[in-house]
């Protein structure tokens, strides 16, 4: 492929795409579940998510802790919320209304062009496998690194190193797409071209500019 925009021959062309999953290809938000459980009481739901099943609490499941362990941690202060806390793991699928179709279309184009595609996701080892069965496009990836199985989460550089080492990906030939700006930045610090995902249209435009589409 011709080198565009005055790029130097010494600069490897970006030729590998690495995707985050939740927020890029799959819509995920605990509010899809908890709005039902709180009967539409937005204030009560937000208080629960800010003070009980918090982002930080969930990240520890993403980093390898079991939901049973997570529940035990909360019981001394929130025993009266047991059913609501248990629902986070037991009814996780209800937090996912579906795929982000525009992004899946971009992924499909990359696949059809023969671009190697991989994924790195912060996801619990307990809740990821059922979604792998649910979304057929997850079978398109040459490899997926799941934080819950590795015991390390983005933006830790180690999770990016795991993918590169395991699948022989050269950082300076790869792009990484994530809806969290800090995660995209962590990839960039390793020589991977980080893309902060904001919409399928913006993603497509950036991949075209890089010569991947």
N, C-alpha and C positions, 0 to 999 in steps of 0.2 A: 504494500500500500504506500502511495507517495507520502512523504513527510510534508506536513502543512505548516503554514504560518511561521516559516523560518526556523523550525525546530532543528536542532543539531543532530547529526548522525550519532553522536555520543550519548544521546538521551534515549533510553529504551522507550518504545511506543507502549502505551498502556494497552494491555491485551487480555487482562483477566478481570472479571467483575466479582466482587464479594459483597453480598447483601446482608444487612440486618433483616430480621423478619417482622417482629411486632412494630407497627407504626410505619413500615415501608411497604411490605407485601400483605400483611395481615392486620386488620383493624382489631385493636385490643384496648379495652378500657373497663376497669372494674365497675364503673358506674352503670354499664349495661345490665349487670346483675343486681347491684345494690339498690338501684331505683325501684326494682320490683320488691326487694326485701323490705325497703323502708316505705313502701306504698306511696312513692312520689315525694316524700318529705326530704327535699333537697338539703336543708340545713342539717338535719339529723344524719343524713348519709355522709355529707362532707365532714361533719365532726367525727364520725366513725373512721373514715378513711384518713383523716388527719391525725387521729389520736390512738387508734387501735390497730387496724390492719393498714399500717402506713407503707409508703413507698420503701422506706428503709427496711421494714420488717419483711416485705415481700422480696427484696433484693437478697436477703440471706437465704431464702429458698432457691433463688436463682443461682446462688453461689454454692449450693450443694446441701444445705440443711433440709431435712424432711419437714413436711407440713405438720406432722405429729410433734416434732420438736418445737416448731414455731408456735403451735397452739399451747403447749406446756409453758412456754415463756410468758404468754399473755394471761394465763389463768389466774395468777395471784392478784392481779388488778382488775381483770375483766371477766370473771367467771360467769356473770349474768349474761354475757354476750356470746356464750359458747357456740350456739347454733349459727350465729352470724359469722363468727370467726371460722368455724369449720366449713362454711359454704365457700370460702375463698378457694380452697383446694378441691372440694367435692363438686362444686358447680362452676369450675373455672371455664368450661366451654361456653357458658352463657355470657361470659365477658367478651366473647369473640363473635360479632355478628356476621363476619365474612371476610373475604379477601378485598384488598384495594385493587380493583380490577385494572385501572390504568397502569399501575406498577407491574402487575402480572403480565400485561401486554408487552411492556418493555422487556421484561425477563424472557418472554417467549421469543421476541425478536432476537435477543442476544443468543439464545439457544439455537435458533434456526441459522444464525450466522456462524455457528461453531465456536463462539466465544466461551472459554472455560468459565463456569459459574460456580461459586461457592457461597456459603453463608456462615455468619457468626451471630449467635443469638444469646442474649441473657434470658434464660428460660429454665424453669425447674425441671429436673430429671423426671419428676412424677407427672407433670401436666403436659410436657412436650409430646411424648409418644402418641397419645390419641389424636393430637392435631396433625401429626405427620401422616396419619392414616386419613384424616379428614380432607386435607388439601393435596390434591394430586400433583400440583406443580412442585411440591417439596421433593418429589422424586427426580426432578430434573437436575438437581445439584450434584456435582461430582463429589462434594463433601460438605457436611454441616458440622460445625463445632458448637456444641450446646454447653453453656456455662455450668449448668447443674451437674453434668457428668464430669466436667473438668475441674470443678472446685475453684474457679476463678471467673470474674465477671469483667466486662468492659466498664471503664476504660483502661483496666490494667493491661499493660503492654504484653503480658505473657499470653493472653488469649489470642492475640494476633500472631504471636510467634508460634503458638501451637499449630494454627492453620497453615502457616507458611512452611513449617518444618514437616508437618504430616503429609502435605500434598505437593511439596516441591514448588511452592509459589514464590516468585521473586518479588519482594516489596515494590521495587521500582518499576515493575510491569503491571501492577495491580491498582484498581480503584476500590474503595470501600464506601458503601452508601448506608447512612444511618440517620434517623430522625432526631437524634440527640447530638447537638453540636460538639459537645465534649468528646464523644466517642469518635466522631469523624476526625477531630483534632488529634486524638491519641493515635489513630492510624497514620495521619500525616507525619507525626513525629518519628515514625518508623520508616518513612520513605514511601508509604502507600499514599496514593492520591485520595484524600478524604473528601467526600461529598456530603454536605448537610442536606438531607432530603426534606423538601417542603411540599412538593406536589409531583405527580407523575410527569406533568408537562415540563417542569423545571429539570427533573432528572433526565428526561429524554434530551433536552437541550444541552445539558452538560456532557452527556455521553456522546452526542453528535460532535461537540466541540473537541472532545478527546479522541475522536476517530473510532470509537467502539460501535457506533451505529451509523 
